[in-house]
Amino acid sequence: MPNVSPSGPPMAASPLTVAVLEIDEYISGLGWDQPARLFALVDTARLRVQEPGLAAQLGLDDDGSKAAALTPIEQEELPAGTALDEFLATIAWPDAVVGCAMTVERLMLPPSAEASVPEGLNEKRLTEWVAEHPDRQEVRMTVAVLRDGARESAVRLREKDSPSEVLTGAGLVPGLAEALAATFES
């Protein structure tokens, strides 16, 4: 069952949940209408030892008492005009990357609107139809996966844009989680 985040991660949050909520908070600070963004997730303690300059640049404290177990590192901007699934199929992560995360904004319809979708629409026309639907919802989804198979997601509705209204759960966005997990298959 998804959790609603009460300003900050839940008390017993896993390192992956903490990372997802940290990314959601960062992207939230940039506002809406953002492009999809990709993040590498690295082990913070390992980063401090192997890349102390980068750790210092990221503001990770030396004693580790305040740093999260996973550090998200934003990657270069996704190439314009490339479909998300095609882009993800080109990614190969180095061994130091223990997981990855992505944020995307989408328009969604409530289940009650599914019955009214006209048949035979191509993808472009379906996208236009959803964008014009009066019950559409704008959402930002942050999905993260680890090499070991762990998954976590955070979903924020634009109309309820508050940290206390962010839903979290491992299975909220299964398609994107599968696509991200595939980036670790060699």
PEUR-V451450 format. One record per backbone hydrogen bond with DSSP energy under -0.5 kcal/mol. NH is the residue of the N-H (numbers start at 1). CO is the residue of the C=O. If there is no record, write none. Layout:
NH/CO
NH/CO
This chain:
3/168
5/3
5/166
6/4
7/5
13/10
18/14
19/15
20/16
21/17
22/18
23/19
24/20
25/21
26/22
27/23
28/24
29/25
30/26
30/27
31/27
31/28
37/103
39/101
40/73
41/99
42/40
42/71
43/96
44/69
47/43
48/44
49/45
50/46
51/47
55/51
56/52
57/53
58/54
59/56
60/55
61/59
64/61
71/42
72/70
73/40
75/38
78/36
82/79
87/83
88/84
89/85
90/87
91/88
93/183
97/94
98/41
98/96
99/41
100/145
101/39
102/143
103/37
104/141
106/139
108/137
113/110
114/110
114/111
116/113
117/114
121/118
126/122
127/123
128/124
129/125
130/126
131/127
132/128
133/129
133/130
136/133
137/108
139/106
139/137
140/156
141/104
142/154
143/102
143/141
144/152
145/100
146/150
147/98
149/146
152/144
153/169
154/142
155/167
156/140
158/138
160/157
161/158
162/160
165/162
166/163
167/155
168/3
169/153
172/169
174/171
177/173
178/174
179/175
180/176
181/177
182/178
183/179
183/180
184/181
185/182
